[in-house]
Amino acid sequence: MKTKRLIIFTVIGIVISLLTVFVYRQKIDFFTSLDLKLKDVRFRARGERKPAPNVAIVAIDSKSINELGRWPWDRKVLGKLVRNIKSYGAKTIAFDIVFSEASNPDSDRAFADAIKENGNVIAGYFFRQEAEKQSAESSETLQSSKIKVVRMSENVTEVPLITYPNVELNIPQVSEASEGAGFFNILPDKDGIIRTKTLLMLYDGDPYPSLSLAGLRHYMGSEIVLDIAPYGVSGLIIKDALIPADESGRLTLNYYGKQGMFKTIPAVDVIKNRLSASALKDALVFVGATEIGIYDMRATPLDPILPGVEIHATVASNVLQKNFLIRDGRVIFLEIAFILLFPVLLSVILSLTRRTIISLLFLLITMAVYLYINYFLFADYFLNTVVIFPIISTGLTYIGLEAYRNIVEERQSRFLKKAFTSYVSPALVKEIITKPDMLKLGGEKREITVLFSDIRGFTSISEKLTPEGLVLLLNKYLGPMTDIVLKNSGTLDKYIGDAIMALYNAPLDVKNHSASACQTAIEMMDRLKEVNDSFYESGIPEINIGVGINTGDVIVGNMGTDIRFDYTAIGDTVNLASRLEGMNKVYKTNLIISEFTFKHFSSVALNAERQTLNAFHFRELDLIKVKGKDQPVTIYEISSGLSDDVIQKFKEALTLYRKQQFKDALGIFQNLVSEYKDKPSEQR
């Protein structure tokens, strides 16, 4: 049964896992959005990380606005800003600002001259859907900033990137003076959160780099190499950094924290020379607005109002540190493995338990283990694995297994409980439910103890009672006696009129089954006194019973047909137990056991619990020859009230009798009758 259950549970887990993999491959928007939210939680759980120290921000912040006046400032001031940034040791300056409209000629010239003198400024611009009139000079300068090394695979006729029809550029003086240019468009996900940065866009058939990518090209002194496959971008390289952009040229950002993680210097402090001489030595500097009134604020997984300039800085820092969130073929394989592994693991575990609360506990443990592994791979190895789908597959597997357990197994369990509660103890019913295969049609050979009990003179008693009185007698008698059988781990095999047949060690193991049967017999006799008291009060004749017990091998199992069968035992052991019950009439006793029960009881009790043996009193009654057996069988009376003196004298008399010293034996038997009213001695 355990193997069958394991197979069924495992199959359920595999089927649900495969269905989840199918849904995973469809990239359904609902699940994708939900997964992104969980990844945001993962970012927040990881906490802050240190960005590259050579990436800095010169901020047009509230301090600078307060001291220099409202934005935009005169471009002569910006020219001084550019010169001073260079004087502090900056290697590259990238403007997250577009100067698309001319101001007064002197200021524009002063700004352009400062840019040209520095020789390290990357201008910013942005693509737009609306038409924008551009000068020929600016458009020509834009052409010089495009990606020049593009390697296309065979059968690729176009570059599959995001395309915009128009562009808003800087004025010609600024464009011509700059060392390069990059777009600063930032495209959020559908929920408005910035999780990726588009590094490449297509304009007029040519690919152009983002501001951060253009700044890195100048800073690292290396051309950008773009590889294009039929499905999109297959490779993006700057110097020795392979940037893991997706097929659309987007990089998943590995954020460092909330606003302020990068070295940020107020623009006014640069302009007024308030910094140490090497404050920006060898730095890649992004100039942009952080003042909320200018409103270049973006929502990220870690900060709902992160300045856009910090997103460009994040891209640059990710590349310089090579701290990319990895999502390649290996990660996808790992995701599918998680989707398959954890449900199957849960299925195997739950196949070993039947309690709902324990199953739920294992579900929570499995989920916790998965989430920890997922977080560990993200935090320590930057693996950007999905979060939601292994949770879905594991959760659905749990639901499927619980549904199977409640619909199939619990229905079967309820049937078994209803069928067997009247025949065996609740503890045994519980075990039968866990091993239902044992109740299939068929039998097995095993050692058991069989108990038969019968009411003495029942025929004559029944003739004196009305049908209603007879039913009342049987109910008041059979009910308490059955309870005693079940209490002592016995199985009620059947009622045969007024007789009871009970099995011990079948269908399930009972360690000391002979002792359990003997204990049942003793308790039956004790309970009979109470039953007779109730009979007396009801006007029903008192009754007496005889019990026969035998131990041995039988064939036990379900006998009959597939549609109707009876769980019972057959064999000589059963027949002898029945005959021993009848021998009580001969010896005027109530409880007789065979030598086989006595030997089994004695061996188990001596090896396990000595006090169990002392709780019963045994007396050898006789050696009898029964039908079907060649050898005679020694029989014993068992009681809880026999005195040691009676047992010893009876043994002496029996020994004399067997030595044919009949006169001496008779004297002892007669003494037992006169002094102790010992009924078995009357038969000698």
N, C-alpha and C positions, 0 to 999 in steps of 0.2 A: 504493500500500500504506500509506503514512504517513497519508494522508487517511482511508482505511478504518479503520485502527487507531485514529486519533483519534476518529472517530465512534463506534466500538464502545466504547472506553474512556469517552467522555463519556456515552454512554447508560447504561452500567453505573453511573457515578457519580450520574447524575440519578435512576435507579430506586432506588438504595439511599438517596439523600437523601430522596426522597419517602416511602419506607417509614419512615425515621427520623422524619420530620415527623408521620406518622400515629401512631407510638408516642408521640411527644412530646405530641400532643394528648390521648392517653388518660390522662395523669397517673397512670401506674402507680406504686404505692407503692415498689417496689424501686428504680426509677430516681430517684424523688424523693428517697429517703433517701440514695442514693449521691451525688446532686447536692448535697445539703445538706452532706455530709462534705467535698466538694471546695470548696464555698464557705467552709467553716470554715478550710481550708488557705489560701484566698485572703485571709481576714481576718488570719491569722497572718503571711502574707507582707507584708501592707501595713504592719503595725507599729502603733505608738501614734499617736494624734491628740489634740489638745488640746480638752477640752470647753469649754462656755460658762463664762466666769469668774464669772458671777452665779448659778450653781447650786452649792450647797454642801451638805455633810452634817454633821450633828451626830451623832456616833456614840456609841452605848452600847458601848464597846469594853473591852478587857481592862484598860486603865489606869483607866478610870472604875469598873469593877467592883472593882478592887483597892482604890481609895480610898474608894468610897462603899458598898461591900458588895454582896452578891449581888442579882441582879435577881429580882423587880421591886422598885423603890425606892418609898419612901413618896411619895404623890402631892403632898405639900407640896414635896418636892424637885423634882418635875416641874413644879410651878407656878413655882418659882424659875427652873427651866431655861427655861420659856416666856418669863417676863418678861425674863430676861437676853438671850435671843436677840433679842428686840425691841429691847432697849436698845443692842445692837451694830449696829442699822440694818437688820435683816432685814425684807423687805417681805411675805413669805408664809412660813408655817411649816406643813409637811405631815407628819403623824405616820404612819409605817409601823408603827403599833402600834394594837391595839384594846383599849379599856378596857371590857370587856364585863361585868365583875363589880365589884360595889361593894366598897370597902375601908371604913375607918372614916369616919364622916360628916364629921368635921372635915377630913380630908385630901381627900376627894372635893370638898367645898365650896371648899377653898383652890385646888385644881387648876382647878375650873370657873371660879372667880372670875378667876384669872390668864388663862385662855383668853378669857373675855369682855372683860376689860380690854384685852387686846392687840388684839382685833378682826381678827386675821390668821391664825387657826389653821384648818387643814383637817384634819378628823378622818379616821381610817382605819377601815375595816371590811372584812369579807369575806363573800362568798357561800358557801353550803354546801349539800350535798344533804340533810344531816340536819336534822330539825325543831329549831328553837330558839325558846324562848318569848321574846317581845319585849314591851316596855312600849309602850303607846299613844303616849306622848310621843316615844320614840325613833323609832318608825315614822313619826310625823307629820313629825319633823325630816328623816328620810331622804327623804320625798316632796319636800321643798324643795330637795334637792340634785340631783334628776333633771335631765336635759337638757330644756330648756323649748322650744327652737326646733327642731322636727322638720318637715322639708319632705318630703312624700311625693309620688312620681310618681303619675300616674293608674293605676288598677287595682291599687294596692298596698293591701292590707287589713290587713297585719300587718308588724311590724318583724322581719326575719329575723336575729336576733342570738342568741348563746349565752344560754341561759336557765337560771337556778337557781331552785329552789322556796323556798329559805330563805336567811336572812341573819343574820349575827351582828354586832350593833351595839354601840356604846358605851352606857354608862349614860346615863340621861336628862340629868343635869346636864352631862356633857361634850358630848352631841349638841346640846343647846339652846344651849350657850355658843359652839359652833364656828361659823365663817362658811360652812362647807360640809363636804362629806364625799366621799370617793372610795374605791372598793374597791381592795384591794391583792392580789387573787388573781393568781398568775402561773402560766400553763399552759405546761408544756414540750412539745417535740415528742415523738414516739414513742420516740426514743432518749434522752430525758431532758435534752436540751440546750435552753436558752432562746434562741431565735432571734427570736421575735416577742413582742410584748406586747399583750394584749387590752385595748383602750382603752374598749370599750363592752360592757355586758351588759344583759340584759333581766330585769326583776323585776316581777312582778305587772302585766305589760303595758307598763311604761315603761322607756325606756333610761336607764342610769346611767353616769356617767364613772368612769374609773379614778382612783386617787389622784393620779397625775402630771397627768392631764387636768384634774381638779378644782383642783389647785394652780396650773396654768397659767391657768385661768379667773379665779381671784382675782388672780394675779400680773399678768396682762396686762389685767385690768379689762374683759373682754369675754365675752359669752355664747358658749357653744358652739353652732354651727349644724350640724345633722345632716341630710344629704340621703339619702333612701331610695329605691331603685329596686326593681323586681320581683326582681332577683337579689341584692339586699342593699345594703350601704352604697355610695353613689356619691360622697359628699363629706363631709368633716369639716373644719370651719373654726373657727379661733379668731382673731379680729381679722384680721390680714393673712396668717396662716399657713394654707395649705391642706395638711392632713396626709394623706399618701397611704396611708390605711388600706385594707385589702382589703375584699371584700364582707362578711366576718364581723367587721369592725371591728378587725382586728389590724394592728399596725405592725411591719414588719421593722426590727429595731434596728440602728443604725449604731454599733457599740461603739467605744469609744475606747482600750481596752486592758485590762490586768489590774486587780485591785483597787488602789485608791489614786490613780486618775487624777483624781478630783474633789477639790476642796478639802475635806478631812475634818478636823473639829475634835472632840477628845474632849469628851464631855458634861461631864465633871468640870471641864475648863478654863473652860467657859461658866459653870457653876454657881458656881465660885470666882473669877470675874472675872479671869482670867489673860490676857485678850486685849486688843488695842488697841481703841480706841473705835469705829473704823469697820471692824472685822474682817469684819462681815457686811453691810455697807452695800448696800442695794437688792438683797439676795440672795433667791433662792427656796431655802429651807432644808428639807431632808428629815431628819427625826429617825427613826433606826432603829438596829437592832442590827448590829454588825459582829463582836462577840465570838462565836467559834466555838462556845462552850459553850451559847449561847442557840439556836444553829443556825437561822439564817435564811440559809443558804448555797445558792447556785444554780450549776449548771454552764452555762457559756457557751462559745462558740467559742474564746474567748481565755483563759478562766480557769475551772478546774473548781470553784472555791469562791468565787465572787463573792457578796458580801452582797446580799440582795434589795433593800435600800434603794438600791443603786447602779443597779439596773435602772430604778427609778422616776426616778432622777436622769438616767439616759441618755435616757429618753423626753423629759424636760423640756428637756435640752440640745439634742437633735435638733430639737425644735420651735423653740426660741429661735434657734438657729443656722441653721435651715432646711437642715440637713445630712441630708436624708432619702435612704435608698436607694430609687432610682427603679425602679419596675417597672410601666410603663403600656403602652398599646397600641404606642407607638413601640419600647419595649424588646422586646416580644413579636415585632414585625416584624423587629427586628434579630436576634433569636435564630433565627428561621426563615431569615433571609438567611444567617446563619453556617452553619446546618445544610446549606443548599444550596450555598453558595459554595465552602467549603473542599474538599469532596469533588470537585466539578467541577474546581476548580483543580488538585487532585492528579491527577485523571484526565488532564487535558491534559498535565501535566508527565510523568507516567509513560508516556504514549503515545509519548514521544520517547526513552525509554530501555528497554533490554532486560535490563540486569544487575540481579539481585536486590539486591545490596548497595547499588547506587546508588538503586534504588527505595526501599529501607528508609531510606536517608539522607534522601531527599526527604520521606518520610512524617514522619520526626522533625522536619525543618525546618518542614514545614507545621503540625504539632502545636505546635511551639514558637512559631511566628508567631501562631497562634490564641490560645494561652494568654497570650502577651504582650498581645495586643489586648484580650482579655477582662479581664486584670488592670488594664491601663491605663484602660479605661473604668470599672472599679470604683473604682480608687484615686483617679483625678483627676476623674471626672464622676459618681460614685456610682450608676452604672447596674448594677442587680442582675440581670445576665443569667445564664442557666443556663450551667453549665460542661460537663456531661456529654454532652449530645446532639450538639453538633458533634464532640466527640471520638469518639462512637459512630459517627456517619455517616462521618467521615473514616477511622476504623480499619476499619470494615466495607467501605468502598470499596476500601481497600488490599488487604484479604483477597480481595474479589471480583475485583479486577484481577489479583492474583497467581494466583488459581485459574484465571481465564481463560487467563492466560499459560502456566501449567503444563499445564493440561488440553488446551487447543486449540493454542496457538502452539508450545509445547515438543514436543508430539506431532508437529506438522507439521515442526518443526525437526529432530527426531530422524529423521523419514522422509527429509527432504532431505539431512541429513548422511550417512545410510546410502546414499542413492541416488547422491550426487555425490562422496563422498570418494574413490572409486576413479577419478574422471574429472578432477577439478580439485583444485587445491591447497587446503589447509585455509583459507587466507586468503580464497580465492574462495568456498569453501563458506559461510564466515561472511557474506560480502556477499550471496550468493544467499538465505540465510535471511532477511536483512533486506529483500529485494526479491523475494519469491516470486511476485509477479504476472507477472514476466517469463518464468516457466516455463509460462504458459498455452499452450494449443494455438494456433499461429499463428506468424508470422515478422515480421521487420523488416529493412529494408535498412541495412547498415552496412559500413564499411571494416574488413577484418580481414586477417590474414596466415595463410595455410594452409600447413601442413607435411605432406609425405608422406615416409615412409621405407619401404624395402623391402629384403629380404635377396636378394642376388644368387645366382642359381642355386638357389633354394630347392627347386624341384621335384626336381632331381637329388640334392640333399642328402637330402631326405625319403625318396627311394627306397632310400637306403643305411641308413636307421635303422629300428629297431623302433618300433612305436607309442609305447611308453614312452619311448624315447630321443628321439623327435620332440617329445613333450610336454615332456620335460625341457629340450630345447634352447629351445623357445618360452618356457617359463617363465623360464629363466635369462637370456634375451635381452629379452623384453618387460617384465619387472619393472623392471630398472635403467633401460631407456629411458623407460618411463612415469614413473618417479620424476623423471627429468630434465625431462620435459615439465611436470609439475606444479610442480617447483621454480622454473621460469622463467615461472610465471603462465599456463601454457597450459591448454587444456581438451582432454582426451582425447575425441575425437569417436567413434572406433571402431577396432576391430581388423578388418582385412580379411585373414584368414589370417595371414600373417607380416608384413603391412604395418600401419603405424601412421598414422592421420590425426589431426592435432592442429590446434586453432584458437587464435588469439591475438587478443584484444580481443573475445571473445565467450565466454560471455554477458555478461561484465562488462568494463568499460573497463580496458585495459592501455595505459599512456601511450605507450611506444615498443614497440609490438607487433612491428614488423619486427626490431628488435634482439633482442627476447626469442626470436623464432623462430631467428634466426641463432646466438644463443648456445646454444640447445638443440641445433642441428645440430653445432656444434663440440664440445660436451660429449659428444654421442652418439659421435662418432668417437673421442674420448679414452677414453671408457668401454668402447668396443668392444674395445680392446686387453686390458683386464682380463677382459672376458667370454670372449675367445678363449683367454686363459691358463687360465681355469677349464674351458673346453671341452677343451682339450688334456689336462688332468689327468683328465678324466672320459671320455676316449676319444671325444669328439664332434668332428666335423670343424669346422675354423675357418670363420667366415663373413665376408662383406663386405657392406656396405650402401650404398645410394644414397639421397640425400635431395634432394627438390625443394621449393622455397619460392616462394610467389607472394603478392603483396599486391594487394588491390582490393576493390571492392564486391561483396557477395553478399547473398542472402536467408538470414538465419539465424534459427532458432527451432525450435519443437517441431513436427515433421511426423508425421502419422499420424492416429490417432483419439483420442477422449477416454479410451478405456480402455487404449490402448497407443500410445505415441508415442516418437519418437527426436529428441533435440536434435542438430541438424546444420546444415550450410551447403550451399547449392546455388548454382550459377552458373558462368560461364566462368572465374572466378578459381580455383575449386576444380579444374576440369578442367585448366587450365594447370599448376597445381602438380603434379598427378598426372603429366602428360606430362613435366614437367621432371625429375621423379624418374627416369623411364625414359630420359631423354637422357643420364644418367650412363654408361649402357652404351656409347653412341656415342662420348663424349668421354673415356672411361676415367677419369672423375672420381668423387668421392663426394658432393660438395655443390654443387648448382646453384641459383641464385636468378634471378628475373626482373629486368628493368630496373625494374619497378614497385616491387619490394621494395628494390632498390638506391637508387632515388630517395627513397623514404620514409625509409629508414634514414639516408641521408646528410643529408637536410633536418632531421630530428629531432635527430640526433647533433650536427650543426654548431650548431644553435640552443641545445642544452642542455648536452651533455657532449662536448667535443672528444676526450677520452681514450677514449670509447666507440668512436669511429670508428677510432682508431689501434690498437685491440685486435684488429681483424680485417684480413685481407688479401683484397682483391678483384682478380679478374682477368677482364677481358672475354674470353669464349670465342668467341662467334659471334653472328651475326644469323640467326635461324631463322624459318621460316614454319610455323605450327601450324594444325591443322584448326580451323575456326570463326572465324579472325581474318583480316581483310583485310590488316592491316599486319604486317610482320615484327617479331619481338620480340628484343631484345638479351638475351643470357643471360650470367651471370657465375658464375665459380667463387669460392667463399668458403673460406678456410682460415686457420688460425692459424700455419701453418708455412711458407708460401710466402715465398721471399726476394724482396726488391725488385728484385734483378738479373734474376731469372726473369720477373717481372711486366713489367719494362721491355722486355726483349728480345722477349717474346711480343707485347707491344703494337706494337713496331716491325715485327715480322714480319707481324702482322695488317694493319697499315696498308699495307705493301708489297703484300700479297696483294690487298687491296681496290683498289689502284691498278693491278692486273694485272701487277705486277713479280714474276712468279711465281718466277723463278730466284733473285733476291735473297731473297725471302721463304723459299724452300725451304732456302736455306743457313742461315738463322738457326734455322729449326725443327729442322734436322738437328743443329745445334750444341747446341740445348737438349736434344735426345734423348741425344746422346753425352755431353755434359758434366754434365747435371743429371738425366738419366733422366726427363725430363718427358713423361708419357704423353699429355696432350692434343696435344702437338706431333707425336706419331707419326701422327696422323690427317690431317696436312696434306700 
